Amino acid sequence: MAVIGLLAGAFGARGERRGDAAEQTCLANVKSICAAIRMYMGDHDGALPPKETRPEVLEYFNTAPGGTLGHHKNGSTGAVVSLCRVAEDANPYLKWPVILEPYLESRSVWRCPAARMQKSPTFINGEKNWLEHLMKHEGSWGNLTGVVGVPLCIRDSYPPGWGGDVTDSITQQRIPVPTAAPAGGATPAEGVFRQSIGVNKAAAGLSPEELGDPPVFVICADAGAQGDSFSTGKLAYPDLCALECANEVCGWADWEECTWAADCGLYSFAPSDGSFLRNPDLRKPYARHRGGVNLGFLDGHAAWFASEDVIAQSPSKGNPARGRLRGYGPDGPTSDCDFAEDNPGVPTLY
């Protein structure tokens, strides 16, 4: 409990004075992104930005064409998974920040001043014909790795101009932000795009009618390690990687990249016993804004929500109708609606 007290003090009065202005700036940025999404929809018959649907593209990435390092073994299940499997992440021109840029004043709106974690591109495709460029260099781009040896492949591909002085990862054999940088010993590229407000890419290509309930559908919000993927834990506590994975079934592995949390003492008491999942009071010092986060909704409005309310009001895999918020759900091992029965005694988030 002494550590908790120190953490509470660290984020006490001095941090709170800074937090008010940071929170308002962040909320204004979330509103700007909501407005940009609405303007885009107005120009595209009410549809949200598209996702990759071309069969030839989807089929191409099924085989991890970047090379053998485009595969890794899942630590929880032991299954071999292709890191190049997400075909829509390979197209740099389907990234929402790229698509929405004409509707925004500057790229700075994607940043929250209070964020402790942020997301940046990990691959820059230097050619307009991005797929042809990948095919021409097949077998090589999957071998680009982060400083901890994890193949990043093209999961977060962006066009030139978004990676700072990295303008083509293939020809330069560089990625803008290596895994775990800077804690892992590598330096991010100068001028790389940084994002700490994210979008709900799961809604890509859908219309408001397909999504339902625009006033309660979360379309953009505070974000951390993920810039376009919302889940209960990531949305409620964006500076904690994936709160719902803080249990022994995950082997605590997802917390390895949460370097700021390790630096401020989180590892000294939390991950080893599941206390973060059992006791919401332990999570409070790690909330981004006064115990909460800023959420933006599909109808264009944005508001502050308590982090614990984001958890309590989320739908779940076992009960999609639970709660009053929409657009996100559980992730990680706790997303399995049979998880509690299969893992008695292991703490879960809901």
C-alpha positions in Angstrom: 0.0 0.0 0.0 3.0 2.3 0.5 3.6 2.2 -3.3 0.0 3.1 -3.9 0.4 6.1 -1.6 3.5 7.3 -3.4 1.8 6.9 -6.8 -1.2 8.9 -5.6 1.1 11.6 -4.4 2.9 11.7 -7.7 -0.3 12.3 -9.5 -1.7 14.7 -6.8 -2.2 18.4 -6.7 0.7 19.4 -9.0 -0.3 16.9 -11.7 -4.0 17.9 -11.3 -3.3 21.5 -12.1 -1.6 20.5 -15.3 -4.3 17.9 -16.0 -7.2 20.4 -16.4 -5.7 22.2 -19.3 -4.4 18.9 -20.8 -7.8 17.3 -20.5 -9.5 20.2 -22.2 -7.0 20.3 -25.0 -7.5 16.5 -25.4 -11.3 16.8 -25.4 -11.1 19.6 -28.0 -9.0 17.3 -30.2 -11.4 14.4 -29.8 -14.2 16.7 -30.8 -12.2 17.9 -33.9 -11.7 14.3 -35.0 -15.4 13.5 -34.5 -16.2 16.5 -36.7 -13.7 15.3 -39.3 -15.3 11.9 -39.3 -18.8 13.5 -39.7 -17.5 15.7 -42.6 -16.0 12.6 -44.3 -19.3 10.8 -43.9 -21.1 13.8 -45.4 -18.9 13.6 -48.5 -19.4 9.8 -48.8 -23.1 9.1 -48.5 -22.9 8.6 -44.8 -20.3 5.8 -44.9 -17.3 5.7 -42.6 -13.7 5.3 -44.1 -13.4 2.0 -45.9 -11.5 -1.2 -45.1 -9.6 -3.4 -47.4 -12.0 -5.8 -49.2 -10.2 -6.7 -52.5 -9.8 -10.5 -52.6 -6.5 -10.4 -54.3 -5.0 -8.3 -51.5 -6.5 -10.4 -48.7 -5.3 -13.6 -50.3 -1.8 -12.3 -50.8 -1.2 -11.7 -47.1 -2.5 -15.1 -46.0 0.9 -16.6 -46.6 3.0 -14.0 -44.7 4.9 -13.1 -48.0 7.4 -10.9 -46.1 9.4 -13.8 -45.1 9.7 -16.4 -42.3 10.1 -13.8 -39.7 6.6 -12.8 -40.5 5.5 -15.6 -38.2 5.6 -15.8 -34.4 4.3 -18.2 -31.8 1.5 -17.0 -29.5 2.7 -17.1 -25.9 -0.7 -18.2 -24.6 -1.8 -20.8 -27.0 1.4 -21.9 -28.7 -0.2 -21.4 -32.1 1.9 -20.1 -35.0 0.4 -16.7 -36.1 1.3 -14.6 -39.1 2.2 -11.1 -38.2 1.4 -10.1 -41.8 -2.1 -11.5 -41.6 -4.0 -8.2 -41.2 -4.2 -7.1 -44.9 -6.0 -3.9 -44.2 -3.1 -2.7 -42.1 -0.7 -3.1 -45.1 -2.5 -0.4 -47.1 -1.0 2.9 -45.9 -3.8 4.9 -47.6 -6.5 3.2 -45.5 -5.2 4.7 -42.2 -7.8 7.0 -40.8 -5.3 9.8 -39.9 -4.3 9.7 -43.6 -7.9 9.6 -44.9 -9.1 12.4 -42.5 -6.1 14.7 -43.0 -8.0 17.0 -45.5 -10.7 17.6 -42.8 -8.3 18.5 -40.0 -6.3 21.6 -39.3 -3.1 19.8 -38.4 -1.8 16.4 -37.3 -1.3 17.7 -33.8 -5.0 17.0 -33.1 -4.1 13.3 -32.8 -2.1 14.0 -29.7 -3.3 14.2 -26.1 -0.9 16.3 -23.9 -1.7 14.0 -20.9 -0.8 10.8 -22.6 1.9 8.6 -21.2 1.7 6.1 -24.1 1.3 6.8 -27.8 1.3 5.0 -31.1 3.4 5.7 -34.2 3.9 4.1 -37.6 6.2 1.1 -37.6 6.5 0.8 -41.4 6.7 3.3 -44.2 5.8 2.2 -47.7 7.5 4.6 -50.1 5.5 3.9 -53.3 2.0 5.0 -54.3 1.5 1.6 -55.7 2.1 0.1 -52.3 1.1 -3.5 -53.1 3.4 -3.7 -56.2 6.2 -2.3 -54.0 5.7 -5.1 -51.5 5.5 -7.8 -54.2 8.7 -6.5 -55.8 10.6 -6.9 -52.5 8.8 -10.1 -51.3 10.7 -12.0 -48.8 12.6 -9.1 -47.3 10.3 -6.6 -45.6 9.0 -9.2 -43.1 12.6 -9.3 -41.7 12.5 -5.8 -40.4 12.5 -6.2 -36.6 12.2 -4.0 -33.5 15.0 -3.7 -30.9 13.7 -6.8 -29.0 13.7 -8.9 -32.2 10.0 -8.9 -32.8 9.2 -8.8 -36.5 6.9 -5.8 -37.1 6.3 -6.5 -40.7 3.7 -4.0 -42.0 1.0 -4.0 -39.4 1.2 -0.2 -39.1 2.1 0.9 -42.6 1.9 4.6 -43.5 2.8 6.6 -46.6 6.0 8.8 -46.9 5.8 11.9 -44.8 4.4 10.2 -41.7 7.7 8.5 -40.6 9.9 11.5 -40.3 13.3 10.8 -42.0 12.2 7.3 -42.7 10.6 7.6 -46.2 10.7 3.9 -47.3 11.3 1.2 -44.8 12.2 -1.3 -47.5 14.9 0.6 -49.3 16.3 2.2 -46.1 15.8 -1.0 -44.0 14.6 1.1 -41.2 11.3 1.4 -39.2 10.3 4.7 -37.7 9.6 3.6 -34.2 11.2 0.2 -33.2 9.5 -2.0 -30.6 9.8 -0.7 -27.0 11.6 2.4 -28.1 13.1 4.4 -26.5 13.2 2.1 -23.5 14.6 -0.7 -25.6 17.7 1.3 -26.6 16.5 2.6 -30.0 15.7 6.1 -31.0 12.4 6.9 -32.9 12.9 8.7 -36.3 13.0 12.4 -36.2 9.6 14.0 -36.9 7.6 10.7 -36.9 3.8 11.0 -36.5 2.7 10.4 -33.0 -0.9 9.5 -32.0 -2.5 9.3 -28.6 -6.1 9.8 -29.7 -7.4 6.8 -31.6 -10.3 5.8 -33.9 -12.6 2.8 -34.0 -11.4 1.0 -37.1 -13.7 -1.9 -36.4 -16.4 0.4 -37.8 -14.6 0.9 -41.1 -16.8 0.6 -44.2 -20.0 0.5 -42.2 -22.9 3.0 -42.3 -24.6 4.5 -39.2 -27.6 2.3 -39.9 -25.4 -0.8 -39.6 -23.8 0.4 -36.4 -26.9 1.7 -34.6 -27.2 4.2 -31.8 -24.8 6.9 -33.0 -25.1 8.9 -29.7 -23.6 6.0 -27.7 -21.3 4.5 -30.3 -17.7 5.3 -29.5 -15.9 6.3 -32.7 -12.8 8.0 -31.4 -11.2 8.4 -27.9 -8.1 8.6 -25.8 -5.7 5.8 -27.0 -2.4 4.4 -26.0 -0.5 1.5 -27.5 -3.3 1.0 -30.1 -4.3 3.8 -32.4 -7.3 2.1 -34.1 -8.4 -0.7 -31.8 -10.8 -0.3 -28.9 -11.5 -2.7 -26.1 -12.8 -2.3 -22.6 -9.4 -2.2 -20.8 -7.6 -0.2 -23.5 -10.4 2.3 -23.7 -10.8 2.8 -19.9 -7.0 2.9 -19.2 -5.2 3.7 -22.5 -1.9 4.1 -20.7 -1.9 0.5 -19.4 -1.5 -1.5 -22.7 -4.3 -3.9 -22.1 -5.7 -4.0 -18.6 -7.9 -7.0 -19.4 -4.7 -9.1 -19.9 -3.3 -8.5 -16.5 -3.7 -12.1 -15.3 -1.7 -15.3 -15.1 -3.2 -16.8 -18.2 -1.5 -14.0 -20.2 1.7 -14.6 -18.2 1.6 -10.8 -17.7 3.3 -10.7 -21.1 1.2 -7.8 -22.5 2.6 -5.5 -19.9 6.1 -5.7 -21.1 5.8 -2.7 -23.4 4.2 -0.5 -20.6 7.6 1.1 -19.8 6.2 4.2 -18.1 4.2 1.9 -15.7 7.3 -0.1 -14.9 9.3 3.1 -14.3 6.8 4.4 -11.7 6.6 1.2 -9.7 3.7 -0.7 -11.2 5.6 -4.0 -11.5 6.5 -3.9 -7.8 3.0 -4.8 -6.7 0.4 -5.3 -9.5 0.9 -7.8 -12.2 2.1 -10.7 -10.0 -1.2 -11.2 -8.2 -4.0 -9.9 -10.4 -4.8 -7.0 -8.0 -5.4 -4.6 -10.8 -8.3 -6.7 -12.0 -9.7 -7.3 -8.5 -9.5 -3.8 -7.1 -10.5 -0.7 -9.1 -8.9 1.6 -6.5 -5.5 0.4 -7.6 -6.2 1.5 -11.1 -7.1 5.1 -10.3 -3.6 6.6 -10.4 -3.2 5.3 -13.9 -6.3 6.9 -15.5 -5.5 9.7 -18.0 -7.8 12.5 -16.9 -9.0 12.8 -13.3 -9.9 9.2 -13.1 -11.4 9.1 -16.6 -11.0 9.4 -20.4 -12.4 11.5 -23.2 -14.7 9.6 -25.6 -16.0 10.8 -29.0 -19.3 9.5 -30.4 -20.6 8.7 -33.9 -23.2 11.6 -33.7 -20.3 14.1 -33.3 -20.3 14.9 -29.6 -17.5 14.1 -27.1 -17.5 13.9 -23.3 -15.4 12.9 -20.3 -16.3 9.5 -18.8 -15.0 7.9 -15.6 -12.7 5.0 -16.5 -14.6 2.6 -14.3 -17.9 3.7 -16.0 -16.3 2.8 -19.3 -15.8 -0.7 -17.9 -19.2 -1.0 -16.3 -21.1 0.3 -19.3 -19.3 -1.8 -21.9 -21.0 -4.6 -23.8 -19.4 -8.0 -23.2 -19.0 -11.0 -25.5 -21.4 -13.1 -23.3 -23.9 -10.2 -23.1 -23.7 -7.8 -26.0 -26.7 -5.8 -24.6 -25.0 -5.1 -21.3 -24.3 -1.4 -20.5 -25.2 1.7 -22.4 -22.1 2.3 -24.5 -21.4 0.6 -27.8 -18.6 0.2 -30.3 -16.1 -1.7 -28.2 -16.0 -4.9 -26.1 -13.6 -7.1 -24.1 -10.3 -8.3 -25.5 -7.6 -10.7 -24.4 -8.3 -14.0 -22.6 -11.1 -12.4 -20.6 -13.1 -11.8 -23.8 -14.1 -15.5 -23.8 -17.5 -15.7 -22.3 -16.5 -19.0 -20.7 -13.3 -17.7 -19.3 -14.4 -17.6 -15.7 -15.7 -21.2 -15.8 -12.5 -22.4 -17.6 -10.1 -20.5 -15.2 -11.5 -20.6 -11.7 -9.8 -18.2 -9.4 -8.1 -16.2 -12.2 -9.1 -12.5 -11.9 -11.1 -10.9 -14.7 -12.1 -7.4 -15.5 -15.9 -8.0 -15.6 
